[in-house]
Each structure stands twice: as C-alpha cells, then as structure tokens.
Amino acid sequence: MSEIDKEIQRDPTLSKNKEELLQNPNSHGKYTLEHDRLYYKGKLVLTANSEWIPKLLQEFHSSLSGGHSGV
C-alpha cells in the first residue's frame, strides 16, 4: 500500500485533492479519506498509470478466485 500512497503523492491532481480533503472532508464530493488513503465512491483510488493496474487485472483474470478461472 505504501507504493500506492507514493504514486498518489507524485500525481499533482490527486495529491492536491488529498490535501484539500485533509483540510475539509467535504471538499471533493465523492472522494473520501480512510486511514489516510484516497477513495472514490468507497473504492481505492489508483493513478491513471499506476503499476498496480496490470497486476490487479492479471490477478482478477487469471486466478481461480478472480472469476474467469484462468480463461
């Protein structure tokens, strides 16, 4: 999770949103902070070019628990 936090810090827009949410939790509508992590509509926010996107897609498409049963 610390890698995701670092990606958010390097993204100018998301880091700004996070800082503004620290000052005013209602400043960005559907964005929230939970345990100092940025969420949108209850889902963890990743940067658009996060290194975690392909890893998560691989996990969800290849694993038995991912729903595609490796197909």
Secondary structure as UniProt FT lines:
FT   HELIX           2..10
FT   HELIX           12..23
FT   TURN            25..30
FT   STRAND          31..34
FT   TURN            35..36
FT   STRAND          37..40
FT   TURN            41..42
FT   STRAND          43..44
FT   TURN            48..49
FT   HELIX           52..62
FT   HELIX           64..66
FT   TURN            69..70
//
